Amino acid sequence: MDDLALGMAVGLFVGFVAMMFQISTKEERPRVTSLLLVFIVVIFFWMSFHQNGLTLTFFARDYTVKEVGAFTNIFFNLESILAFIGAIAGVVLLFNKKSSNKLIGGAMALVFGGLTYYFVSGFAASNPIAPEVFQSFNPLFIVSLTFPVMAVFTWLRNKNLEPSTPKKIGIGMFIAALGFLVILIASIGLVSPHELQVIENGSTKYNPVPDSSRVIPYWLISSYLILTIAELFLSPMGLSFVSKVAPARFQGLMQGGWLLATAVGNKFLFIGSDFWGKLDLWQLWAIFIVCCVLSAIFIFSIMKRLEAATK
């Protein structure tokens, strides 16, 4: 069934590409081709990025410590992490030029900082964490980082230094590779899943991962943080690129093409799960690093073409 679904997704994408070449005019074809090339890169990005719901979750389950201290538990409790974010936002406002914002920031820092301390003081010295909680970091980082990342783009624009939309996509792919590099470094020296395999009565089972091969959660949190930044560089920028480049009569079709490429990328998630029990951990993460780096190099190799299409 999975092979059938993958074949259907890839077939739909190939059919979409063929259809766009057939119905586009000679004048429209350069723009259509540029978009289709970006869609191919998008497939590899989502194939890698959405490992956060698959192999990275396996890593959270099997290779991250089961219990954390009181301070680290801030990030695994809804009330405490919201209070912590409020305190950080208050500290940021203290550096604002307006006196009113500084007062608000000071009040936020005191109130939410006090709440954070209250929550931490109520935590035990050792607190159990659930692997699925790591899934909450991506949406949390999206909410927390969207404004700062957009603010950086605005600041660069005011300095006439803002990279073009295609460059942002390429940079996003390099950032995604960095996210997997972090987890690769964390995996060095850990026992790999295939080393824990045992065959009993013809079926494959796995021995438990020893505690010596469990790492602190900050490795995985850092990886999620960097991958979220990559998503902010690529996802909204990609949709903006589609809007700018797509010929007027193909706006809807090309938006659908972006979603189709995303779907195809999701269908390739099996690459991570298939290799989970066959390769060393660092080799598994290296696959996604290579995919992201090669995709970024490809984007920069056709940069002039992509930038010309936006004009």
Buried (B, 14 or more C-beta within 10 A) or exposed (E): EEEEEBEEBBEEBEEBBEEBEEEBEEEBEBBBBBBBBBBBBBBBBBBBBBBBBBBBBBBBBBBBBEEBBBEBBBBBBEEBBBBBBBBBBBBBBBEEEEEEBBEBBBEBBEBBBEBBEEBBEEBEEEBEBEBEBBBBBBEBBBEBBEEEBEEEBEEEEEEEEBBBBBBBBBBBBBBBBBBBBBBBEBBEEBBBBBBBEEEEEEEEEEEEBEEEBBBEBBBBBBBBBBBBBBBBBBBBBBBBBBEEBBBEEBEEBBBEBBEBBBBBBBBBBBBBEEBBBEBBBBEBBBBBBBBBBBBBEBBBEBBEEBBEBBE
